[in-house]
Amino acid sequence: MKFRPKQDNLAGYAFIAPFIAGFLMFTIIPMLASLYLSFTSYDLFSSPQWIGLDNFTEMFTNDEKYWSSVKVTLIYVLAGVPLRLAFALFIAMQLNRASRGVGLYRTLFYLPSILGGSVAVAIMWRNIFGNEGMINALLFFVGIDKQILWYQDPMKALWTLILLAVWQFGSSMLIFLAGLKNIPKDYYEAASVDGANAVQQFFKVTLPLLSPIILFNLVMQTIAAFMTFTPAYIISKGEGGPLDGTLLYSLYLFQKAFSFFQMGYASAMAWVMLLFVALLTFVFFKTSKYWVHYESKGE
């Protein structure tokens, strides 16, 4: 019996071994390989050649298209993430007040999040905003005769991607809805007794108590936004046009790796993105003490 704890440990290690093996083979080892490749010139067909920091120097000093992709991605994230979270919170609050058909509405609102990353939905979205698409047809129906060429203007084309991101608000909505249901109604009743109206209750009760959920959604949606690839690839047909207007960072990284076969350069881009997103996440958590309130801390 004295050997039983050791046997239990061995059984536990056996159960987690597949996960550890998969994590090493498909996450750690590829990450280390890409870190090495980021310091090399590698075209997938010949052996990597060590070039030190040349990829990073080229990226930061000579590649204008790289900075264009950074600009487009930042606009996409800064516009898309707040709009997505705001819309998700608005819908969650409406569902929190409803009593009939909540399950059906919740399912319908969540469906875009499941389907939104698919190629089929990206193709549908491209056709909706096409010259003869549904959006222009609706605008013509309400009296706007001028046809809007969504994919011939860089900013308009980018906004079609942002609207697609906002449309995929379902996952954030469900998390917000769960957080809203955990706020005790006594708080609202007490605020109402003190004379607070609906707007004051939202800013003084709902937002402070929901701030941990907002932080979680903000971090997760920001990371997801930086990783967006499929919609930009499909809508721009892999080119990032017009005039690099939809050239998201991930799309340019893909072009460098698999269109121009500059895998070393693409690996360097991937590590820059990883470090930037990690730094941004660190800033979110570091500054959260000023705006995130936890009941356990009595804030």
C-alpha atoms as one frame of an Amber mdcrd trajectory, in Angstrom:
protein
   0.000   0.000   0.000   2.912   2.332   0.600   3.530   2.432  -3.170  -0.037
   3.472  -3.977   0.639   7.270  -4.198   3.402   6.660  -6.720   1.146   4.412
  -8.771  -1.565   7.075  -8.702   0.944   9.628  -9.964   1.951   7.339 -12.800
  -1.697   6.889 -13.759  -2.186  10.651 -13.758   0.886  11.171 -15.933  -0.402
   8.531 -18.333  -3.722  10.344 -18.694  -2.126  13.751 -19.376   0.626  12.337
 -21.608  -1.390  12.755 -24.860  -2.004  16.424 -24.058   1.638  17.039 -23.156
   2.825  15.255 -26.302   0.411  17.244 -28.476   1.348  20.514 -26.764   5.047
  19.868 -27.358   4.647  18.645 -30.947   2.105  21.157 -32.202   2.793  24.247
 -30.067   6.187  24.469 -28.336   8.361  22.864 -31.026   6.758  24.844 -33.919
   7.107  28.061 -31.904  10.794  27.415 -31.273  11.279  26.499 -34.934   9.617
  29.741 -36.056  11.774  31.692 -33.612  14.873  30.224 -35.230  13.513  30.829
 -38.743  12.838  34.487 -37.909  16.617  35.014 -37.909  17.119  33.240 -41.241
  16.430  33.579 -44.930  14.257  30.586 -45.785  12.205  29.970 -48.948  10.792
  26.496 -48.103  12.862  24.869 -50.845  16.419  25.299 -49.583  18.136  25.194
 -46.216  17.665  28.232 -43.931  20.521  30.727 -44.067  21.302  32.628 -40.855
  21.010  36.404 -41.413  20.614  37.641 -37.836  18.347  40.677 -37.427  18.052
  41.453 -41.139  14.385  40.406 -41.303  13.477  42.738 -38.464  15.568  45.571
 -39.916  13.868  45.187 -43.289  10.471  45.037 -41.625  10.835  48.174 -39.550
  12.839  50.371 -41.929  12.245  49.415 -45.578   8.918  47.610 -45.929   6.215
  50.223 -46.499   3.623  47.518 -47.098   4.332  46.116 -43.644   3.468  49.442
 -42.012   0.387  49.671 -44.198  -0.755  46.301 -42.828  -0.068  47.513 -39.279
  -2.165  50.641 -39.860  -5.068  48.680 -41.373  -4.981  46.136 -38.541  -4.954
  48.809 -35.834  -7.948  50.548 -37.420  -9.724  47.203 -37.647  -9.046  46.387
 -33.990  -9.695  49.864 -32.564 -12.996  50.197 -34.421 -14.198  46.608 -34.483
 -13.575  45.447 -30.915 -15.352  48.327 -29.079 -18.309  48.211 -31.481 -18.550
  44.453 -31.128 -18.474  44.558 -27.339 -20.936  47.467 -27.157 -23.409  45.720
 -29.431 -22.973  42.436 -27.557 -23.654  44.165 -24.228 -26.711  45.943 -25.631
 -28.254  42.702 -26.911 -27.355  40.890 -23.682 -29.177  43.536 -21.643 -32.265
  43.174 -23.823 -32.221  39.390 -23.421 -31.692  39.760 -19.687 -34.948  41.695
 -19.417 -36.965  39.371 -21.653 -38.787  36.386 -20.211 -40.263  34.651 -23.257
 -38.339  33.153 -26.145 -34.946  33.976 -24.620 -33.508  30.580 -25.547 -34.504
  30.963 -29.202 -33.176  34.513 -29.484 -29.965  33.556 -27.708 -29.398  30.744
 -30.202 -30.153  32.940 -33.201 -27.810  35.685 -32.002 -25.049  33.166 -31.298
 -25.175  31.499 -34.732 -23.101  34.208 -36.511 -20.231  33.564 -34.087 -20.218
  29.901 -35.084 -20.497  30.551 -38.805 -18.687  33.890 -39.036 -15.186  32.501
 -39.550 -16.182  30.202 -42.401 -15.314  30.683 -46.052 -18.980  30.430 -47.055
 -20.005  33.345 -44.821 -17.095  35.469 -46.092 -18.217  34.817 -49.677 -21.797
  35.675 -48.720 -20.607  38.898 -47.079 -18.604  39.845 -50.165 -21.688  39.362
 -52.336 -23.927  41.310 -49.943 -21.689  44.370 -50.338 -21.104  43.800 -54.052
 -22.067  46.387 -56.659 -25.355  44.550 -57.268 -25.585  43.198 -53.733 -28.291
  43.393 -51.117 -26.922  46.488 -49.365 -26.985  48.598 -52.509 -30.446  47.209
 -53.309 -31.703  48.293 -49.879 -30.141  51.737 -50.283 -31.845  52.088 -53.667
 -35.141  51.010 -52.079 -34.947  53.800 -49.481 -34.224  56.408 -52.136 -30.425
  56.472 -52.457 -29.894  56.148 -56.199 -26.124  56.415 -56.181 -24.470  53.006
 -56.248 -21.814  52.629 -53.557 -18.703  50.795 -54.747 -17.714  49.186 -51.456
 -14.672  47.353 -52.754 -13.164  50.174 -54.776 -12.501  52.443 -51.798  -9.950
  51.290 -49.169 -11.833  52.634 -46.136 -15.241  51.370 -47.304 -13.763  47.935
 -47.970 -12.209  47.867 -44.503 -15.532  48.803 -42.945 -17.157  45.779 -44.543
 -14.678  43.659 -42.557 -15.397  45.634 -39.390 -19.156  45.170 -39.821 -18.632
  41.453 -40.302 -16.673  41.357 -37.044 -19.424  43.262 -35.227 -22.009  40.834
 -36.631 -20.147  37.999 -34.901 -20.989  39.260 -31.417 -22.639  36.080 -30.126
 -19.877  34.670 -27.923 -19.342  37.970 -26.117 -23.104  38.374 -25.764 -23.470
  35.017 -23.976 -20.681  35.881 -21.546 -22.208  39.304 -20.860 -25.615  37.694
 -20.361 -24.199  35.267 -17.802 -22.559  38.183 -15.974 -25.773  40.226 -15.977
 -27.732  37.344 -14.477 -25.236  37.204 -11.598 -25.832  40.825 -10.587 -28.240
  40.808  -7.594 -31.493  42.669  -8.238 -31.189  44.159  -4.741 -28.543  46.550
  -6.079 -30.913  47.952  -8.679 -33.718  48.237  -6.144 -31.446  50.111  -3.741
 -30.293  52.428  -6.522 -33.912  53.049  -7.536 -34.809  53.942  -3.952 -31.921
  56.427  -3.943 -33.440  58.084  -7.018 -31.129  56.693  -9.713 -32.696  56.495
 -13.182 -31.976  53.780 -15.772 -28.918  55.548 -17.199 -27.418  56.153 -13.735
 -28.063  52.535 -12.756 -26.241  51.393 -15.886 -23.119  53.456 -15.147 -23.155
  53.115 -11.361 -24.302  49.507 -10.950 -24.165  47.492 -14.171 -20.808  48.580
 -15.587 -18.816  48.377 -12.295 -20.179  44.922 -11.442 -19.725  43.749 -15.009
 -16.190  45.152 -15.351 -14.406  41.772 -14.794 -16.485  40.311 -17.633 -15.712
  43.348 -19.789 -11.997  42.833 -19.168 -12.225  39.168 -20.150 -14.169  39.908
 -23.336 -11.865  42.810 -24.194  -8.754  40.648 -23.963 -10.231  37.695 -25.848
 -11.809  39.763 -28.614  -8.672  41.879 -29.078  -6.537  38.761 -29.517  -9.088
  37.305 -31.934  -9.200  40.556 -33.925  -5.427  40.583 -34.423  -5.648  37.000
 -35.690  -8.432  37.674 -38.233  -7.526  36.177 -41.600 -10.316  34.352 -43.456
 -12.683  37.308 -44.100  -9.863  39.538 -45.355  -8.489  36.781 -47.575 -11.853
  35.877 -49.118 -13.288  39.380 -49.495 -10.096  40.766 -51.063  -9.435  37.523
 -52.975  -6.114  37.180 -51.205  -4.733  40.517 -52.394  -5.621  42.853 -49.516
  -7.037  45.451 -51.893  -8.061  47.947 -52.916  -4.807  49.850 -52.316  -4.013
  47.594 -49.345  -7.236  48.743 -47.674  -8.011  45.244 -46.344  -4.417  44.072
 -45.950  -4.620  42.865 -42.375  -1.402  41.848 -40.643  -2.227  38.147 -40.782
  -3.014  38.358 -44.498   0.293  40.063 -45.271   2.078  37.460 -43.149   0.379
  34.747 -45.220   1.422  36.446 -48.458   5.041  36.650 -47.342   5.091  32.996
 -46.311   3.139  31.254 -49.075   2.992  33.695 -52.001   6.531  35.104 -51.891
   8.045  32.113 -50.036   9.787  34.330 -47.488   9.165  32.034 -44.545  11.916
  33.586 -42.427  10.430  37.047 -42.873   6.940  35.716 -42.112   8.234  34.057
 -38.936   9.726  37.378 -37.837   6.364  39.050 -38.466   4.604  36.389 -36.404
   6.903  36.936 -33.439   6.462  40.711 -33.602   2.709  40.213 -33.511   2.991
  37.760 -30.605   5.100  40.165 -28.564   2.860  43.133 -29.355  -0.334  41.272
 -28.395   1.357  39.988 -25.225   2.404  43.555 -24.345  -1.105  44.853 -25.047
  -2.621  42.135 -22.857  -0.169  43.020 -20.093  -1.262  46.676 -20.344  -4.916
  45.654 -20.095  -4.297  43.687 -16.909  -1.941  46.266 -15.442  -4.426  49.095
 -15.913  -7.429  46.999 -14.881  -6.913  47.929 -11.225  -8.158  51.422 -12.091
 -11.450  50.360 -13.700 -12.183  46.718 -12.858 -14.075  46.179  -9.603 -14.214
  42.894  -7.723 -16.788  42.351  -4.979 -14.356  40.181  -3.025 -12.095  43.211
  -2.645 -14.916  45.385  -1.403 -14.533  47.802  -4.325
